[in-house]
Amino acid sequence: MNRKKKIYETLKKKDKRANAKLHKSNKPRYISKAEREKIAAQQDSEELNSENNEH
């Protein structure tokens, strides 16, 4: 019985891993605080440039 159980568990683990690889998370990629500040600064400078070009 133990041998059957062990084989079944290993196959179950293998299936679980394969299934996990198929279903990727929909969670967005982590962006650090410093990176967010850089992006915000770039957007601010772009807005200022576009406002200066309009006047």
PyMOL Python script that loads the backbone (N, CA, C, O; Angstrom):
from pymol import cmd

cmd.read_pdbstr("""\
ATOM      1  N   MET A   1       0.822  -1.199   0.000  1.00  0.00           N
ATOM      2  CA  MET A   1       0.000   0.000   0.000  1.00  0.00           C
ATOM      3  C   MET A   1       0.867   1.265   0.000  1.00  0.00           C
ATOM      4  O   MET A   1       0.577   2.227  -0.711  1.00  0.00           O
ATOM      5  N   ASN A   2       1.922   1.249   0.799  1.00  0.00           N
ATOM      6  CA  ASN A   2       2.774   2.433   0.869  1.00  0.00           C
ATOM      7  C   ASN A   2       3.419   2.755  -0.468  1.00  0.00           C
ATOM      8  O   ASN A   2       3.550   3.926  -0.824  1.00  0.00           O
ATOM      9  N   ARG A   3       3.820   1.737  -1.210  1.00  0.00           N
ATOM     10  CA  ARG A   3       4.447   1.964  -2.502  1.00  0.00           C
ATOM     11  C   ARG A   3       3.447   2.613  -3.461  1.00  0.00           C
ATOM     12  O   ARG A   3       3.787   3.555  -4.177  1.00  0.00           O
ATOM     13  N   LYS A   4       2.223   2.107  -3.467  1.00  0.00           N
ATOM     14  CA  LYS A   4       1.185   2.683  -4.332  1.00  0.00           C
ATOM     15  C   LYS A   4       0.930   4.140  -3.967  1.00  0.00           C
ATOM     16  O   LYS A   4       0.816   5.006  -4.834  1.00  0.00           O
ATOM     17  N   LYS A   5       0.845   4.388  -2.675  1.00  0.00           N
ATOM     18  CA  LYS A   5       0.574   5.738  -2.198  1.00  0.00           C
ATOM     19  C   LYS A   5       1.685   6.699  -2.615  1.00  0.00           C
ATOM     20  O   LYS A   5       1.415   7.812  -3.066  1.00  0.00           O
ATOM     21  N   LYS A   6       2.915   6.270  -2.464  1.00  0.00           N
ATOM     22  CA  LYS A   6       4.059   7.115  -2.812  1.00  0.00           C
ATOM     23  C   LYS A   6       4.073   7.427  -4.313  1.00  0.00           C
ATOM     24  O   LYS A   6       4.297   8.569  -4.711  1.00  0.00           O
ATOM     25  N   ILE A   7       3.834   6.415  -5.132  1.00  0.00           N
ATOM     26  CA  ILE A   7       3.797   6.613  -6.581  1.00  0.00           C
ATOM     27  C   ILE A   7       2.673   7.580  -6.944  1.00  0.00           C
ATOM     28  O   ILE A   7       2.859   8.487  -7.756  1.00  0.00           O
ATOM     29  N   TYR A   8       1.516   7.379  -6.340  1.00  0.00           N
ATOM     30  CA  TYR A   8       0.368   8.247  -6.617  1.00  0.00           C
ATOM     31  C   TYR A   8       0.683   9.687  -6.221  1.00  0.00           C
ATOM     32  O   TYR A   8       0.356  10.617  -6.958  1.00  0.00           O
ATOM     33  N   GLU A   9       1.315   9.877  -5.063  1.00  0.00           N
ATOM     34  CA  GLU A   9       1.640  11.232  -4.608  1.00  0.00           C
ATOM     35  C   GLU A   9       2.643  11.916  -5.530  1.00  0.00           C
ATOM     36  O   GLU A   9       2.512  13.106  -5.819  1.00  0.00           O
ATOM     37  N   THR A  10       3.649  11.164  -5.994  1.00  0.00           N
ATOM     38  CA  THR A  10       4.635  11.781  -6.891  1.00  0.00           C
ATOM     39  C   THR A  10       4.002  12.172  -8.213  1.00  0.00           C
ATOM     40  O   THR A  10       4.317  13.225  -8.767  1.00  0.00           O
ATOM     41  N   LEU A  11       3.108  11.328  -8.724  1.00  0.00           N
ATOM     42  CA  LEU A  11       2.425  11.677  -9.973  1.00  0.00           C
ATOM     43  C   LEU A  11       1.509  12.882  -9.770  1.00  0.00           C
ATOM     44  O   LEU A  11       1.399  13.743 -10.643  1.00  0.00           O
ATOM     45  N   LYS A  12       0.868  12.932  -8.631  1.00  0.00           N
ATOM     46  CA  LYS A  12      -0.020  14.044  -8.320  1.00  0.00           C
ATOM     47  C   LYS A  12       0.773  15.355  -8.241  1.00  0.00           C
ATOM     48  O   LYS A  12       0.329  16.382  -8.755  1.00  0.00           O
ATOM     49  N   LYS A  13       1.948  15.316  -7.596  1.00  0.00           N
ATOM     50  CA  LYS A  13       2.810  16.499  -7.511  1.00  0.00           C
ATOM     51  C   LYS A  13       3.230  16.977  -8.899  1.00  0.00           C
ATOM     52  O   LYS A  13       3.231  18.171  -9.195  1.00  0.00           O
ATOM     53  N   LYS A  14       3.590  16.001  -9.744  1.00  0.00           N
ATOM     54  CA  LYS A  14       4.025  16.332 -11.099  1.00  0.00           C
ATOM     55  C   LYS A  14       2.907  17.017 -11.877  1.00  0.00           C
ATOM     56  O   LYS A  14       3.139  18.014 -12.560  1.00  0.00           O
ATOM     57  N   ASP A  15       1.696  16.481 -11.769  1.00  0.00           N
ATOM     58  CA  ASP A  15       0.544  17.082 -12.435  1.00  0.00           C
ATOM     59  C   ASP A  15       0.269  18.474 -11.904  1.00  0.00           C
ATOM     60  O   ASP A  15      -0.058  19.386 -12.663  1.00  0.00           O
ATOM     61  N   LYS A  16       0.404  18.632 -10.596  1.00  0.00           N
ATOM     62  CA  LYS A  16       0.139  19.923  -9.973  1.00  0.00           C
ATOM     63  C   LYS A  16       1.116  20.980 -10.479  1.00  0.00           C
ATOM     64  O   LYS A  16       0.718  22.107 -10.772  1.00  0.00           O
ATOM     65  N   ARG A  17       2.400  20.614 -10.581  1.00  0.00           N
ATOM     66  CA  ARG A  17       3.417  21.546 -11.091  1.00  0.00           C
ATOM     67  C   ARG A  17       3.157  21.922 -12.547  1.00  0.00           C
ATOM     68  O   ARG A  17       3.282  23.086 -12.929  1.00  0.00           O
ATOM     69  N   ALA A  18       2.792  20.924 -13.358  1.00  0.00           N
ATOM     70  CA  ALA A  18       2.518  21.181 -14.774  1.00  0.00           C
ATOM     71  C   ALA A  18       1.311  22.108 -14.915  1.00  0.00           C
ATOM     72  O   ALA A  18       1.304  23.008 -15.755  1.00  0.00           O
ATOM     73  N   ASN A  19       0.313  21.883 -14.102  1.00  0.00           N
ATOM     74  CA  ASN A  19      -0.893  22.703 -14.144  1.00  0.00           C
ATOM     75  C   ASN A  19      -0.591  24.130 -13.696  1.00  0.00           C
ATOM     76  O   ASN A  19      -1.136  25.081 -14.256  1.00  0.00           O
ATOM     77  N   ALA A  20       0.260  24.285 -12.707  1.00  0.00           N
ATOM     78  CA  ALA A  20       0.618  25.613 -12.211  1.00  0.00           C
ATOM     79  C   ALA A  20       1.359  26.413 -13.279  1.00  0.00           C
ATOM     80  O   ALA A  20       1.188  27.629 -13.366  1.00  0.00           O
ATOM     81  N   LYS A  21       2.177  25.749 -14.091  1.00  0.00           N
ATOM     82  CA  LYS A  21       2.907  26.445 -15.151  1.00  0.00           C
ATOM     83  C   LYS A  21       1.960  26.947 -16.237  1.00  0.00           C
ATOM     84  O   LYS A  21       2.214  27.976 -16.862  1.00  0.00           O
ATOM     85  N   LEU A  22       0.862  26.214 -16.461  1.00  0.00           N
ATOM     86  CA  LEU A  22      -0.079  26.618 -17.497  1.00  0.00           C
ATOM     87  C   LEU A  22      -0.856  27.868 -17.109  1.00  0.00           C
ATOM     88  O   LEU A  22      -1.148  28.713 -17.955  1.00  0.00           O
ATOM     89  N   HIS A  23      -1.188  27.982 -15.839  1.00  0.00           N
ATOM     90  CA  HIS A  23      -2.027  29.087 -15.369  1.00  0.00           C
ATOM     91  C   HIS A  23      -1.159  30.146 -14.708  1.00  0.00           C
ATOM     92  O   HIS A  23      -0.875  30.076 -13.512  1.00  0.00           O
ATOM     93  N   LYS A  24      -0.748  31.114 -15.489  1.00  0.00           N
ATOM     94  CA  LYS A  24       0.070  32.198 -14.962  1.00  0.00           C
ATOM     95  C   LYS A  24      -0.812  33.162 -14.181  1.00  0.00           C
ATOM     96  O   LYS A  24      -2.018  33.246 -14.409  1.00  0.00           O
ATOM     97  N   SER A  25      -0.205  33.870 -13.280  1.00  0.00           N
ATOM     98  CA  SER A  25      -0.919  34.811 -12.435  1.00  0.00           C
ATOM     99  C   SER A  25      -1.280  36.070 -13.232  1.00  0.00           C
ATOM    100  O   SER A  25      -0.544  36.485 -14.127  1.00  0.00           O
ATOM    101  N   ASN A  26      -2.408  36.656 -12.896  1.00  0.00           N
ATOM    102  CA  ASN A  26      -2.821  37.907 -13.532  1.00  0.00           C
ATOM    103  C   ASN A  26      -2.340  39.119 -12.742  1.00  0.00           C
ATOM    104  O   ASN A  26      -2.646  40.263 -13.078  1.00  0.00           O
ATOM    105  N   LYS A  27      -1.581  38.841 -11.686  1.00  0.00           N
ATOM    106  CA  LYS A  27      -1.081  39.906 -10.844  1.00  0.00           C
ATOM    107  C   LYS A  27      -0.060  40.728 -11.619  1.00  0.00           C
ATOM    108  O   LYS A  27       0.807  40.161 -12.284  1.00  0.00           O
ATOM    109  N   PRO A  28      -0.148  42.063 -11.545  1.00  0.00           N
ATOM    110  CA  PRO A  28       0.824  42.889 -12.268  1.00  0.00           C
ATOM    111  C   PRO A  28       2.221  42.743 -11.685  1.00  0.00           C
ATOM    112  O   PRO A  28       2.390  42.424 -10.508  1.00  0.00           O
ATOM    113  N   ARG A  29       3.213  42.979 -12.524  1.00  0.00           N
ATOM    114  CA  ARG A  29       4.612  42.879 -12.109  1.00  0.00           C
ATOM    115  C   ARG A  29       4.909  43.949 -11.063  1.00  0.00           C
ATOM    116  O   ARG A  29       4.418  45.073 -11.168  1.00  0.00           O
ATOM    117  N   TYR A  30       5.713  43.605 -10.054  1.00  0.00           N
ATOM    118  CA  TYR A  30       6.061  44.536  -8.987  1.00  0.00           C
ATOM    119  C   TYR A  30       6.957  45.643  -9.517  1.00  0.00           C
ATOM    120  O   TYR A  30       7.926  45.385 -10.232  1.00  0.00           O
ATOM    121  N   ILE A  31       6.623  46.878  -9.159  1.00  0.00           N
ATOM    122  CA  ILE A  31       7.435  48.027  -9.538  1.00  0.00           C
ATOM    123  C   ILE A  31       7.867  48.711  -8.241  1.00  0.00           C
ATOM    124  O   ILE A  31       7.027  49.100  -7.430  1.00  0.00           O
ATOM    125  N   SER A  32       9.167  48.855  -8.053  1.00  0.00           N
ATOM    126  CA  SER A  32       9.686  49.436  -6.816  1.00  0.00           C
ATOM    127  C   SER A  32       9.299  50.911  -6.704  1.00  0.00           C
ATOM    128  O   SER A  32       8.937  51.565  -7.682  1.00  0.00           O
ATOM    129  N   LYS A  33       9.393  51.400  -5.475  1.00  0.00           N
ATOM    130  CA  LYS A  33       9.022  52.787  -5.203  1.00  0.00           C
ATOM    131  C   LYS A  33       9.898  53.751  -6.006  1.00  0.00           C
ATOM    132  O   LYS A  33       9.405  54.743  -6.543  1.00  0.00           O
ATOM    133  N   ALA A  34      11.194  53.457  -6.087  1.00  0.00           N
ATOM    134  CA  ALA A  34      12.120  54.314  -6.839  1.00  0.00           C
ATOM    135  C   ALA A  34      11.747  54.327  -8.322  1.00  0.00           C
ATOM    136  O   ALA A  34      11.799  55.367  -8.979  1.00  0.00           O
ATOM    137  N   GLU A  35      11.372  53.159  -8.834  1.00  0.00           N
ATOM    138  CA  GLU A  35      10.988  53.069 -10.242  1.00  0.00           C
ATOM    139  C   GLU A  35       9.704  53.866 -10.511  1.00  0.00           C
ATOM    140  O   GLU A  35       9.583  54.536 -11.536  1.00  0.00           O
ATOM    141  N   ARG A  36       8.755  53.785  -9.581  1.00  0.00           N
ATOM    142  CA  ARG A  36       7.505  54.561  -9.734  1.00  0.00           C
ATOM    143  C   ARG A  36       7.791  56.045  -9.735  1.00  0.00           C
ATOM    144  O   ARG A  36       7.182  56.797 -10.496  1.00  0.00           O
ATOM    145  N   GLU A  37       8.725  56.481  -8.878  1.00  0.00           N
ATOM    146  CA  GLU A  37       9.083  57.901  -8.846  1.00  0.00           C
ATOM    147  C   GLU A  37       9.734  58.345 -10.148  1.00  0.00           C
ATOM    148  O   GLU A  37       9.475  59.449 -10.629  1.00  0.00           O
ATOM    149  N   LYS A  38      10.578  57.490 -10.721  1.00  0.00           N
ATOM    150  CA  LYS A  38      11.207  57.811 -12.017  1.00  0.00           C
ATOM    151  C   LYS A  38      10.146  57.978 -13.096  1.00  0.00           C
ATOM    152  O   LYS A  38      10.180  58.932 -13.872  1.00  0.00           O
ATOM    153  N   ILE A  39       9.206  57.041 -13.137  1.00  0.00           N
ATOM    154  CA  ILE A  39       8.151  57.091 -14.149  1.00  0.00           C
ATOM    155  C   ILE A  39       7.310  58.352 -13.989  1.00  0.00           C
ATOM    156  O   ILE A  39       6.968  59.012 -14.970  1.00  0.00           O
ATOM    157  N   ALA A  40       6.981  58.680 -12.734  1.00  0.00           N
ATOM    158  CA  ALA A  40       6.194  59.883 -12.474  1.00  0.00           C
ATOM    159  C   ALA A  40       6.961  61.131 -12.905  1.00  0.00           C
ATOM    160  O   ALA A  40       6.372  62.053 -13.469  1.00  0.00           O
ATOM    161  N   ALA A  41       8.253  61.169 -12.650  1.00  0.00           N
ATOM    162  CA  ALA A  41       9.071  62.319 -13.034  1.00  0.00           C
ATOM    163  C   ALA A  41       9.127  62.454 -14.557  1.00  0.00           C
ATOM    164  O   ALA A  41       9.065  63.563 -15.088  1.00  0.00           O
ATOM    165  N   GLN A  42       9.243  61.330 -15.252  1.00  0.00           N
ATOM    166  CA  GLN A  42       9.265  61.365 -16.715  1.00  0.00           C
ATOM    167  C   GLN A  42       7.939  61.901 -17.254  1.00  0.00           C
ATOM    168  O   GLN A  42       7.925  62.715 -18.178  1.00  0.00           O
ATOM    169  N   GLN A  43       6.840  61.450 -16.682  1.00  0.00           N
ATOM    170  CA  GLN A  43       5.529  61.907 -17.148  1.00  0.00           C
ATOM    171  C   GLN A  43       5.352  63.391 -16.882  1.00  0.00           C
ATOM    172  O   GLN A  43       4.802  64.112 -17.714  1.00  0.00           O
ATOM    173  N   ASP A  44       5.817  63.854 -15.720  1.00  0.00           N
ATOM    174  CA  ASP A  44       5.719  65.280 -15.412  1.00  0.00           C
ATOM    175  C   ASP A  44       6.527  66.112 -16.405  1.00  0.00           C
ATOM    176  O   ASP A  44       6.060  67.149 -16.875  1.00  0.00           O
ATOM    177  N   SER A  45       7.734  65.656 -16.721  1.00  0.00           N
ATOM    178  CA  SER A  45       8.565  66.413 -17.658  1.00  0.00           C
ATOM    179  C   SER A  45       7.959  66.396 -19.057  1.00  0.00           C
ATOM    180  O   SER A  45       8.055  67.384 -19.786  1.00  0.00           O
ATOM    181  N   GLU A  46       7.340  65.290 -19.435  1.00  0.00           N
ATOM    182  CA  GLU A  46       6.677  65.225 -20.743  1.00  0.00           C
ATOM    183  C   GLU A  46       5.487  66.176 -20.798  1.00  0.00           C
ATOM    184  O   GLU A  46       5.252  66.824 -21.818  1.00  0.00           O
ATOM    185  N   GLU A  47       4.732  66.259 -19.693  1.00  0.00           N
ATOM    186  CA  GLU A  47       3.592  67.170 -19.658  1.00  0.00           C
ATOM    187  C   GLU A  47       4.059  68.610 -19.760  1.00  0.00           C
ATOM    188  O   GLU A  47       3.446  69.412 -20.465  1.00  0.00           O
ATOM    189  N   LEU A  48       5.143  68.948 -19.061  1.00  0.00           N
ATOM    190  CA  LEU A  48       5.677  70.307 -19.124  1.00  0.00           C
ATOM    191  C   LEU A  48       6.151  70.634 -20.535  1.00  0.00           C
ATOM    192  O   LEU A  48       5.916  71.739 -21.024  1.00  0.00           O
ATOM    193  N   ASN A  49       6.815  69.689 -21.194  1.00  0.00           N
ATOM    194  CA  ASN A  49       7.280  69.920 -22.547  1.00  0.00           C
ATOM    195  C   ASN A  49       6.116  70.115 -23.507  1.00  0.00           C
ATOM    196  O   ASN A  49       6.178  70.973 -24.388  1.00  0.00           O
ATOM    197  N   SER A  50       5.061  69.334 -23.347  1.00  0.00           N
ATOM    198  CA  SER A  50       3.923  69.467 -24.250  1.00  0.00           C
ATOM    199  C   SER A  50       3.191  70.793 -24.014  1.00  0.00           C
ATOM    200  O   SER A  50       2.689  71.400 -24.959  1.00  0.00           O
ATOM    201  N   GLU A  51       3.129  71.247 -22.742  1.00  0.00           N
ATOM    202  CA  GLU A  51       2.495  72.536 -22.443  1.00  0.00           C
ATOM    203  C   GLU A  51       3.311  73.683 -23.020  1.00  0.00           C
ATOM    204  O   GLU A  51       2.746  74.645 -23.541  1.00  0.00           O
ATOM    205  N   ASN A  52       4.635  73.591 -22.932  1.00  0.00           N
ATOM    206  CA  ASN A  52       5.505  74.644 -23.473  1.00  0.00           C
ATOM    207  C   ASN A  52       5.416  74.699 -24.988  1.00  0.00           C
ATOM    208  O   ASN A  52       5.508  75.783 -25.565  1.00  0.00           O
ATOM    209  N   ASN A  53       5.239  73.567 -25.644  1.00  0.00           N
ATOM    210  CA  ASN A  53       5.152  73.538 -27.093  1.00  0.00           C
ATOM    211  C   ASN A  53       3.829  74.113 -27.568  1.00  0.00           C
ATOM    212  O   ASN A  53       3.762  74.656 -28.671  1.00  0.00           O
ATOM    213  N   GLU A  54       2.771  74.008 -26.765  1.00  0.00           N
ATOM    214  CA  GLU A  54       1.464  74.531 -27.172  1.00  0.00           C
ATOM    215  C   GLU A  54       1.409  76.045 -27.109  1.00  0.00           C
ATOM    216  O   GLU A  54       0.711  76.666 -27.909  1.00  0.00           O
ATOM    217  N   HIS A  55       2.130  76.655 -26.174  1.00  0.00           N
ATOM    218  CA  HIS A  55       2.084  78.116 -26.009  1.00  0.00           C
ATOM    219  C   HIS A  55       2.956  78.775 -26.966  1.00  0.00           C
ATOM    220  O   HIS A  55       3.046  80.003 -26.976  1.00  0.00           O
TER     221      HIS A  55
END
""", "prot")
cmd.dss("prot")
cmd.show_as("cartoon", "prot")
cmd.util.cbc("prot")
cmd.orient("prot")
